[in-house]
Amino acid sequence: MSHDRYSAYRVMWLFVMFDLPTETKTDRKNAAQFRKRLVENGFTMMQFSIYLRQCASKENAEVHRKRVLALLPPHGMVNLLAVTDKQFGTMEIYLNTKEVAEMDTPQQLELF
């Protein structure tokens, strides 16, 4: 059964992509707080407005999705996307027009 636990079809990646207003001091504070809280909840910055988190299962991804919903700032757009580890592995990444062979996988601590 342990092989199912780490199956590329069971493990999920939860993406949080957002576009938040920064015109006012309050907007900037809300955006900074949102980013900080994502990191406190185990998300890693992939790009400036894209954070991701590896989740052990679809059920675990749902728990973290609900946590993100509780953190939503009052203004702006936030998109959530969950993909399997298998789908995540097909991502192509380019840096300065050169393809990056492999992205570093963020380390996740799993507590039982």
CNS distance restraints for C-alpha pairs under 8 A (distance, minus, plus):
assign (resid   1 and name CA) (resid   5 and name CA) 6.89 0.50 0.50
assign (resid   2 and name CA) (resid   6 and name CA) 7.16 0.50 0.50
assign (resid   3 and name CA) (resid   7 and name CA) 6.34 0.50 0.50
assign (resid   4 and name CA) (resid  10 and name CA) 7.32 0.50 0.50
assign (resid   5 and name CA) (resid  10 and name CA) 7.10 0.50 0.50
assign (resid   5 and name CA) (resid  11 and name CA) 7.80 0.50 0.50
assign (resid   5 and name CA) (resid  56 and name CA) 7.51 0.50 0.50
assign (resid   6 and name CA) (resid  10 and name CA) 6.71 0.50 0.50
assign (resid   6 and name CA) (resid  11 and name CA) 6.20 0.50 0.50
assign (resid   6 and name CA) (resid  56 and name CA) 7.33 0.50 0.50
assign (resid   7 and name CA) (resid  11 and name CA) 6.15 0.50 0.50
assign (resid   8 and name CA) (resid  84 and name CA) 6.56 0.50 0.50
assign (resid   8 and name CA) (resid  85 and name CA) 4.80 0.50 0.50
assign (resid   8 and name CA) (resid  86 and name CA) 4.88 0.50 0.50
assign (resid   9 and name CA) (resid  84 and name CA) 5.44 0.50 0.50
assign (resid   9 and name CA) (resid  85 and name CA) 6.17 0.50 0.50
assign (resid   9 and name CA) (resid  86 and name CA) 5.89 0.50 0.50
assign (resid  10 and name CA) (resid  56 and name CA) 7.12 0.50 0.50
assign (resid  10 and name CA) (resid  57 and name CA) 5.33 0.50 0.50
assign (resid  10 and name CA) (resid  58 and name CA) 6.83 0.50 0.50
assign (resid  10 and name CA) (resid  84 and name CA) 6.57 0.50 0.50
assign (resid  10 and name CA) (resid  85 and name CA) 7.38 0.50 0.50
assign (resid  11 and name CA) (resid  54 and name CA) 7.30 0.50 0.50
assign (resid  11 and name CA) (resid  55 and name CA) 5.94 0.50 0.50
assign (resid  11 and name CA) (resid  56 and name CA) 4.80 0.50 0.50
assign (resid  11 and name CA) (resid  57 and name CA) 4.88 0.50 0.50
assign (resid  11 and name CA) (resid  58 and name CA) 7.16 0.50 0.50
assign (resid  11 and name CA) (resid  84 and name CA) 5.85 0.50 0.50
assign (resid  11 and name CA) (resid  85 and name CA) 5.41 0.50 0.50
assign (resid  12 and name CA) (resid  54 and name CA) 5.91 0.50 0.50
assign (resid  12 and name CA) (resid  55 and name CA) 5.05 0.50 0.50
assign (resid  12 and name CA) (resid  56 and name CA) 6.33 0.50 0.50
assign (resid  12 and name CA) (resid  57 and name CA) 5.72 0.50 0.50
assign (resid  12 and name CA) (resid  58 and name CA) 6.16 0.50 0.50
assign (resid  12 and name CA) (resid  61 and name CA) 6.61 0.50 0.50
assign (resid  12 and name CA) (resid  82 and name CA) 6.40 0.50 0.50
assign (resid  12 and name CA) (resid  83 and name CA) 5.55 0.50 0.50
assign (resid  12 and name CA) (resid  84 and name CA) 4.38 0.50 0.50
assign (resid  12 and name CA) (resid  85 and name CA) 5.38 0.50 0.50
assign (resid  13 and name CA) (resid  52 and name CA) 6.63 0.50 0.50
assign (resid  13 and name CA) (resid  53 and name CA) 5.59 0.50 0.50
assign (resid  13 and name CA) (resid  54 and name CA) 4.52 0.50 0.50
assign (resid  13 and name CA) (resid  55 and name CA) 5.87 0.50 0.50
assign (resid  13 and name CA) (resid  61 and name CA) 7.46 0.50 0.50
assign (resid  13 and name CA) (resid  82 and name CA) 5.50 0.50 0.50
assign (resid  13 and name CA) (resid  83 and name CA) 5.31 0.50 0.50
assign (resid  13 and name CA) (resid  84 and name CA) 6.09 0.50 0.50
assign (resid  13 and name CA) (resid  85 and name CA) 6.33 0.50 0.50
assign (resid  13 and name CA) (resid  88 and name CA) 7.14 0.50 0.50
assign (resid  14 and name CA) (resid  52 and name CA) 5.45 0.50 0.50
assign (resid  14 and name CA) (resid  53 and name CA) 5.25 0.50 0.50
assign (resid  14 and name CA) (resid  54 and name CA) 6.40 0.50 0.50
assign (resid  14 and name CA) (resid  55 and name CA) 7.16 0.50 0.50
assign (resid  14 and name CA) (resid  61 and name CA) 6.40 0.50 0.50
assign (resid  14 and name CA) (resid  65 and name CA) 7.65 0.50 0.50
assign (resid  14 and name CA) (resid  80 and name CA) 6.97 0.50 0.50
assign (resid  14 and name CA) (resid  81 and name CA) 5.72 0.50 0.50
assign (resid  14 and name CA) (resid  82 and name CA) 4.42 0.50 0.50
assign (resid  14 and name CA) (resid  83 and name CA) 6.65 0.50 0.50
assign (resid  15 and name CA) (resid  50 and name CA) 6.86 0.50 0.50
assign (resid  15 and name CA) (resid  51 and name CA) 5.77 0.50 0.50
assign (resid  15 and name CA) (resid  52 and name CA) 4.40 0.50 0.50
assign (resid  15 and name CA) (resid  53 and name CA) 6.70 0.50 0.50
assign (resid  15 and name CA) (resid  79 and name CA) 7.89 0.50 0.50
assign (resid  15 and name CA) (resid  80 and name CA) 5.57 0.50 0.50
assign (resid  15 and name CA) (resid  81 and name CA) 5.02 0.50 0.50
assign (resid  15 and name CA) (resid  82 and name CA) 6.18 0.50 0.50
assign (resid  16 and name CA) (resid  49 and name CA) 7.98 0.50 0.50
assign (resid  16 and name CA) (resid  50 and name CA) 5.69 0.50 0.50
assign (resid  16 and name CA) (resid  51 and name CA) 5.15 0.50 0.50
assign (resid  16 and name CA) (resid  52 and name CA) 6.11 0.50 0.50
assign (resid  16 and name CA) (resid  78 and name CA) 6.86 0.50 0.50
assign (resid  16 and name CA) (resid  79 and name CA) 5.76 0.50 0.50
assign (resid  16 and name CA) (resid  80 and name CA) 4.80 0.50 0.50
assign (resid  16 and name CA) (resid  81 and name CA) 6.72 0.50 0.50
assign (resid  17 and name CA) (resid  49 and name CA) 5.71 0.50 0.50
assign (resid  17 and name CA) (resid  50 and name CA) 4.48 0.50 0.50
assign (resid  17 and name CA) (resid  51 and name CA) 6.50 0.50 0.50
assign (resid  17 and name CA) (resid  78 and name CA) 5.75 0.50 0.50
assign (resid  17 and name CA) (resid  79 and name CA) 5.01 0.50 0.50
assign (resid  17 and name CA) (resid  80 and name CA) 6.42 0.50 0.50
assign (resid  18 and name CA) (resid  49 and name CA) 5.45 0.50 0.50
assign (resid  18 and name CA) (resid  50 and name CA) 6.68 0.50 0.50
assign (resid  18 and name CA) (resid  76 and name CA) 7.46 0.50 0.50
assign (resid  18 and name CA) (resid  77 and name CA) 5.51 0.50 0.50
assign (resid  18 and name CA) (resid  78 and name CA) 4.25 0.50 0.50
assign (resid  18 and name CA) (resid  79 and name CA) 6.01 0.50 0.50
assign (resid  19 and name CA) (resid  49 and name CA) 6.78 0.50 0.50
assign (resid  19 and name CA) (resid  76 and name CA) 5.82 0.50 0.50
assign (resid  19 and name CA) (resid  77 and name CA) 5.23 0.50 0.50
assign (resid  19 and name CA) (resid  78 and name CA) 6.53 0.50 0.50
assign (resid  20 and name CA) (resid  27 and name CA) 7.70 0.50 0.50
assign (resid  20 and name CA) (resid  31 and name CA) 6.20 0.50 0.50
assign (resid  20 and name CA) (resid  75 and name CA) 6.72 0.50 0.50
assign (resid  20 and name CA) (resid  76 and name CA) 4.31 0.50 0.50
assign (resid  20 and name CA) (resid  77 and name CA) 6.19 0.50 0.50
assign (resid  20 and name CA) (resid  78 and name CA) 7.88 0.50 0.50
assign (resid  21 and name CA) (resid  27 and name CA) 5.78 0.50 0.50
assign (resid  21 and name CA) (resid  28 and name CA) 7.22 0.50 0.50
assign (resid  21 and name CA) (resid  31 and name CA) 7.51 0.50 0.50
assign (resid  21 and name CA) (resid  75 and name CA) 6.93 0.50 0.50
assign (resid  21 and name CA) (resid  76 and name CA) 5.85 0.50 0.50
assign (resid  22 and name CA) (resid  27 and name CA) 4.88 0.50 0.50
assign (resid  22 and name CA) (resid  28 and name CA) 4.68 0.50 0.50
assign (resid  22 and name CA) (resid  31 and name CA) 7.29 0.50 0.50
assign (resid  23 and name CA) (resid  27 and name CA) 6.34 0.50 0.50
assign (resid  23 and name CA) (resid  28 and name CA) 7.15 0.50 0.50
assign (resid  24 and name CA) (resid  28 and name CA) 6.31 0.50 0.50
assign (resid  25 and name CA) (resid  29 and name CA) 6.17 0.50 0.50
assign (resid  26 and name CA) (resid  30 and name CA) 6.13 0.50 0.50
assign (resid  27 and name CA) (resid  31 and name CA) 6.17 0.50 0.50
assign (resid  27 and name CA) (resid  75 and name CA) 7.90 0.50 0.50
assign (resid  28 and name CA) (resid  32 and name CA) 6.12 0.50 0.50
assign (resid  29 and name CA) (resid  33 and name CA) 6.04 0.50 0.50
assign (resid  30 and name CA) (resid  34 and name CA) 6.09 0.50 0.50
assign (resid  30 and name CA) (resid  73 and name CA) 6.09 0.50 0.50
assign (resid  31 and name CA) (resid  35 and name CA) 6.36 0.50 0.50
assign (resid  31 and name CA) (resid  73 and name CA) 7.20 0.50 0.50
assign (resid  32 and name CA) (resid  36 and name CA) 6.14 0.50 0.50
assign (resid  33 and name CA) (resid  37 and name CA) 6.05 0.50 0.50
assign (resid  34 and name CA) (resid  38 and name CA) 6.23 0.50 0.50
assign (resid  34 and name CA) (resid  71 and name CA) 6.56 0.50 0.50
assign (resid  34 and name CA) (resid  72 and name CA) 7.10 0.50 0.50
assign (resid  34 and name CA) (resid  73 and name CA) 6.71 0.50 0.50
assign (resid  35 and name CA) (resid  39 and name CA) 6.45 0.50 0.50
assign (resid  36 and name CA) (resid  40 and name CA) 6.26 0.50 0.50
assign (resid  37 and name CA) (resid  41 and name CA) 6.18 0.50 0.50
assign (resid  37 and name CA) (resid  71 and name CA) 7.35 0.50 0.50
assign (resid  38 and name CA) (resid  42 and name CA) 6.61 0.50 0.50
assign (resid  38 and name CA) (resid  43 and name CA) 5.36 0.50 0.50
assign (resid  38 and name CA) (resid  44 and name CA) 7.84 0.50 0.50
assign (resid  38 and name CA) (resid  51 and name CA) 7.64 0.50 0.50
assign (resid  38 and name CA) (resid  68 and name CA) 7.35 0.50 0.50
assign (resid  39 and name CA) (resid  43 and name CA) 4.74 0.50 0.50
assign (resid  39 and name CA) (resid  44 and name CA) 6.12 0.50 0.50
assign (resid  39 and name CA) (resid  45 and name CA) 7.86 0.50 0.50
assign (resid  42 and name CA) (resid  53 and name CA) 6.41 0.50 0.50
assign (resid  42 and name CA) (resid 108 and name CA) 7.60 0.50 0.50
assign (resid  43 and name CA) (resid  51 and name CA) 5.86 0.50 0.50
assign (resid  43 and name CA) (resid  52 and name CA) 5.21 0.50 0.50
assign (resid  43 and name CA) (resid  53 and name CA) 4.69 0.50 0.50
assign (resid  44 and name CA) (resid  51 and name CA) 5.32 0.50 0.50
assign (resid  44 and name CA) (resid  52 and name CA) 5.41 0.50 0.50
assign (resid  44 and name CA) (resid  53 and name CA) 6.32 0.50 0.50
assign (resid  44 and name CA) (resid 106 and name CA) 6.99 0.50 0.50
assign (resid  45 and name CA) (resid  49 and name CA) 7.63 0.50 0.50
assign (resid  45 and name CA) (resid  50 and name CA) 6.07 0.50 0.50
assign (resid  45 and name CA) (resid  51 and name CA) 4.35 0.50 0.50
assign (resid  45 and name CA) (resid  52 and name CA) 6.54 0.50 0.50
assign (resid  46 and name CA) (resid  50 and name CA) 5.53 0.50 0.50
assign (resid  46 and name CA) (resid  51 and name CA) 5.36 0.50 0.50
assign (resid  46 and name CA) (resid  52 and name CA) 6.68 0.50 0.50
assign (resid  47 and name CA) (resid  51 and name CA) 6.88 0.50 0.50
assign (resid  53 and name CA) (resid 106 and name CA) 7.94 0.50 0.50
assign (resid  54 and name CA) (resid 106 and name CA) 7.84 0.50 0.50
assign (resid  54 and name CA) (resid 108 and name CA) 7.05 0.50 0.50
assign (resid  55 and name CA) (resid  60 and name CA) 5.73 0.50 0.50
assign (resid  55 and name CA) (resid  61 and name CA) 5.38 0.50 0.50
assign (resid  56 and name CA) (resid  60 and name CA) 6.09 0.50 0.50
assign (resid  56 and name CA) (resid  61 and name CA) 7.50 0.50 0.50
assign (resid  57 and name CA) (resid  61 and name CA) 6.22 0.50 0.50
assign (resid  58 and name CA) (resid  62 and name CA) 6.26 0.50 0.50
assign (resid  59 and name CA) (resid  63 and name CA) 6.53 0.50 0.50
assign (resid  60 and name CA) (resid  64 and name CA) 6.51 0.50 0.50
assign (resid  61 and name CA) (resid  65 and name CA) 6.02 0.50 0.50
assign (resid  61 and name CA) (resid  82 and name CA) 7.35 0.50 0.50
assign (resid  62 and name CA) (resid  66 and name CA) 6.25 0.50 0.50
assign (resid  63 and name CA) (resid  67 and name CA) 6.45 0.50 0.50
assign (resid  64 and name CA) (resid  68 and name CA) 6.26 0.50 0.50
assign (resid  65 and name CA) (resid  69 and name CA) 6.33 0.50 0.50
assign (resid  65 and name CA) (resid  80 and name CA) 7.52 0.50 0.50
assign (resid  66 and name CA) (resid  70 and name CA) 6.39 0.50 0.50
assign (resid  67 and name CA) (resid  71 and name CA) 6.61 0.50 0.50
assign (resid  68 and name CA) (resid  72 and name CA) 6.48 0.50 0.50
assign (resid  72 and name CA) (resid  78 and name CA) 7.67 0.50 0.50
assign (resid  83 and name CA) (resid  87 and name CA) 6.03 0.50 0.50
assign (resid  83 and name CA) (resid  88 and name CA) 6.39 0.50 0.50
assign (resid  84 and name CA) (resid  88 and name CA) 6.17 0.50 0.50
assign (resid  85 and name CA) (resid  89 and name CA) 6.08 0.50 0.50
assign (resid  86 and name CA) (resid  90 and name CA) 6.94 0.50 0.50
assign (resid  87 and name CA) (resid  91 and name CA) 7.25 0.50 0.50
assign (resid  92 and name CA) (resid  99 and name CA) 7.23 0.50 0.50
assign (resid  92 and name CA) (resid 100 and name CA) 7.68 0.50 0.50
assign (resid  93 and name CA) (resid  99 and name CA) 5.72 0.50 0.50
assign (resid  93 and name CA) (resid 100 and name CA) 5.45 0.50 0.50
assign (resid  93 and name CA) (resid 101 and name CA) 7.76 0.50 0.50
assign (resid  93 and name CA) (resid 102 and name CA) 7.78 0.50 0.50
assign (resid  93 and name CA) (resid 103 and name CA) 7.61 0.50 0.50
assign (resid  94 and name CA) (resid  98 and name CA) 5.24 0.50 0.50
assign (resid  94 and name CA) (resid  99 and name CA) 4.18 0.50 0.50
assign (resid  94 and name CA) (resid 100 and name CA) 5.45 0.50 0.50
assign (resid  95 and name CA) (resid  99 and name CA) 6.22 0.50 0.50
assign (resid  95 and name CA) (resid 100 and name CA) 6.42 0.50 0.50
